Amino acid sequence: MYTLHFSPGSCSLVVHAVLEELNIPFELKKADTKAPGYRAKVNAKGKVPALETPKGVLTECVAILEHLCDQHEGRLLGKPGTWERARTLERVATLATEIHPLFNRFFHEDDFSPVKEVQAGVKARGTEKLLAWFREQDAALRKPYWSGDTLDASDFYFMVMARWGRWLTPPANEMPNIRPFYERMVSRPSVMKAMQREGIRPFGTV
């Protein structure tokens, strides 16, 4: 049995939705990431997601997604050694290493400097780069999914990033081509169930 430690609407939603999509039995625990017990017993980094498995605790979305998909014959990821898998991991890695950090600048600018003027500059630059990236994705999104014609693990991650982008102006999940993709994703039973369990909504500020 798996246990997913999560924070509502955070990047752990990616893992939560994939667990539901793959029909994997799991328990859900809301994490208190600042509690000493969480750092000592679950994730020393004090972050989510953290997935307790029979072999130990696994952290980081990329690693967790790979592990879960591999338990289901590469479903949503592609089998090891295939071009499909490499391209899917490429998309997942882009979100994890390039776009997710930009959102850190947008939401947590105070982590980068104690100086208010510097913080404002960090947030402004993060906002500028996020908007430029989402506009590029919107212009290129012509198929049912961000990944193309067939749903894969990267689509769940992009869906969460688009949801975070609701705070941008214009909102990422309201852009002309991203909106249909986003609506398609949040209408999936797996995503609906995950959001309901986390107490969050597809649109709006909750």
Secondary structure, 3 states (H helix, E strand, C coil): CEEEEECCCCCHHHHHHHHHHCCCCEEEEECCCCCHHHHHHCCCCCCCCEEEECCEEEECHHHHHHHHHHCCCCCCCCCCCCHHHHHHHHHHHHHHHHHHHHHHHHHCHHHCCCCHHHHHHHHHHHHHHHHHHHHHHHHHCCCCECCECCCCHHHHHHHHHHHHHHHCCCCHHHCCCHHHHHHHHHCCHHHHHHHHHHCCCCCCCC
